[in-house]
Structures are given as C-alpha cells and as structure tokens.
Amino acid sequence: MIAVIQRVSEASVKIENEIKGNINYGLMILLGIEEDDNQEDIEWLTRKIINMRIFNDDNGVMNKSLLDVNGEILLISQFTLHASTKKGNRPSYIKAAKPDIAIPLYEKMLNELDQQITTEIQSGEFGADMKVSLVNDGPVTIILDSKNKV
C-alpha cells in the first residue's frame, strides 16, 4: 500500500457536486492498494499515520501526532499511486489491485483507522469520479509505502 499523507487545515471530497466528506485540521490521505496488500500492510500504515509526529507543538516544532492534536482524517482511494511510468508516456496501472481485492482492503483500512482515533473518519467513494480540495498546512506531504518499511 502506498499512502500520500498531507497535513491540512481543511479538506473535502465532492462526488457529483455533493460533498461526500470533509474535515478541518488533520490529515488528507490518498491510498493506493496493490494486489498483494493485506492486513499487515493496513496495520503498519495505520500505526505510522496516527503516530507520525508531523503536527506543531507550542514552539512550532513538528513534535505532535494526529492523536496528540485530536486531528481528523479524510481517506481517499487512488489507484493511480501505483502507476508505472517506465515505458512510454501512458502510465500502466497493472500493479493496482482490482476492485474485488481493493474495496475490501480499503474498507478494512477505514475500519482500522476508525478504531484507533476518536474523531470521525471521512472518506471518498471507491471508484467514483471525485473532486478533492485541500489546504495543505505547511506544506507537509509525506509518502509511506508498506512494501518499503526498512
């Protein structure tokens, strides 16, 4: 799994001109799922996401986690994170999981995050044409890959 994590002061996702999810202070996460991802990847990413110290303390130093600041999460599925661009100009998405595998894993990720934080998790809709808006706070953007843990 690949997660692009952005610290935001606000973020929202619209589907067919209606807001499906929105948050204030917290993390907007784009999640790409591969065919061989599993529960271990979900648990590792969840631990990293909620405990990563990327929020400012009283001295303006990134020393607090999402849990410390009681931040919110907006989780968006994004298969294009697994694009291969090695050949030609048209990306290949062969590594991205098909919906029959990706949807259950996406839902498990939502559930795992929901169990670990006290704020409500917001999300997009798997496979939908979504319009994502955000105000990146910092800017802070971090990429995590559960296949590259070391």
Steps between C-alpha positions, in 0.01 A plus 500: 500500500609849426369795698554865419436686824439872503461708813203725436312785661197387296415244232191372324391262228207553264324238291254625239516851651404380850739497794559138600755572772676795657736565786667788671843463664656161435617275219377450147625160385512364146517120513619270222446125539697221328387143429721350773414747777354351818407563864866538598535792256186661643620468858849633421366800307244579768766501775728723293223741404350558843833514686709702253610823666418752228286750692650804667546529873482832689849587372409446134698174482346192337483299818135392531306216343147488363397342831664783698309771311173305472520544123258374239555275198365513145591174319481490120568194285738570212613215276720736296758496781612167356560639152803367320655763276812315392392443139340751269278790600187316605513373861429134566290407803571127491618500863182661632256255659175426319179607680422150634824514700539875550151584633513259798853619586394866472208431734729317743735801498207730579396271784853470641546877504155544654591264785824686572385864519215674677400737220273388218666371183379658177545335163439517132334225301707224345504526120302823485601811306596717797596865531739541792575840652746573775705765669836339565628630833873565489511362236556155647475201266644157580494179296486163676539165324420190703729298268793722598491481880874484561 
